[in-house]
């Protein structure tokens, strides 16, 4: 068994003058304090990557900077799935008694540390260097391709996709740390600048500065017990050209494995935290995970199912689409919010019951998947 | 067939789309390797594709991030299922739709030769 004993999250948006290490340190301090620990208690460190400050040994760079000497430490890289992949590894590390307290940390000054163009170019490199990248695709184009096909096969419209952007924005309005605080409508999404059609600007997550961290421990450090009930991964391809058919993607494989690993059924789940780099990502993943039938996720959004007061509250902080996306930390904000909900600390955003939560992360172009169930233990 | 020889296809500036076929299991692959990714057998046979195919997906890029690509917007990125049975990424006419029958030609894009699909006549 493992427990997520502390979480830390900065506001997302602009942190002028902060480096990636600054943002990682800030989030780490918050998470360690939240766990009721000191930095000397931390004996394991896992971190992601920074496109602004790439380094072949970021975890030890961070550990030295932060002032700790861990017994176990390295970086992990699976794109947007990195945060949950690190959490899964930390869970196994403490369960197998390699270490007692693992700090999982990420942070990046992706917005102010480099130009938007530089971010777009860096991220496009997830494509094939010989057969895709020379064609000038961008991350939105890779997902635009998937979106066009998904809309074609399942009768999903641009208005359907826009509903996810509107939902995430409505949630972000309630979180002071979110990057965006102006309400948007379906019409605003449809009228926003074309990026890689069918995806428009408001179908895409922003580029942000920010940091997030957790502590995963062998035993609880206070009365509260938020435990990792089970988790699993699936990796079917890297490049969109080599992706399997839409009904054979990794999310379906990962969730099936995670349900078996956790002994949990979807009907047990009370809160969902699902990767939402683009509106299409969220629509597809919700349907792949079984939180809606094929082509029906948008109608569930419109009926309030995924709202704060709905049957399955989803990304109540605003998700990548509206809380923001600072790289590895981006989707870690989903877990921080889940933890706040599960521990009854979400304030105005608090949902009725978040006793069992499903988290799902996706890296690349629906390439790498991690599904995880968290449970509140009395 | 040695993978150490450069590919004689559009990725090296040659007007051709080339794929590989495994002599063992018959798998096709578009990304060039010295072995079959299906069964591991070495030296898959290289074949030249006809250029005929069907549009699988499209995305019209309107926001590019380098001066060279920005000069070309909007440009249509397409995935095409070729008549031979492998999938590839290319450029295509801006009005292509999923399911359209297409034929490849070649064009210059940001200083490189790239495959470009238009509707078959």
Interface residues (C-beta under 8 A of the other chain):
Chain A: X116 X117 X118 X120 X121 X124 X128 X130 X131 X132 X134 X135 X136 X137 X138 X140 X141 X142 X144 X145 X146 X147 X148 X149 X152 X193 X194 X195 X196 X197 X198 X199 X239 X240 X241 X242
Chain B: X7 X11 X30 X31 X32 X56 X57 X58 X59 X60 X61 X62 X63 X64 X65 X66 X69 X72 X74 X75 X77 X78 X79 X87 X88 X89 X90 X91 X98 X109 X110 X112 X114
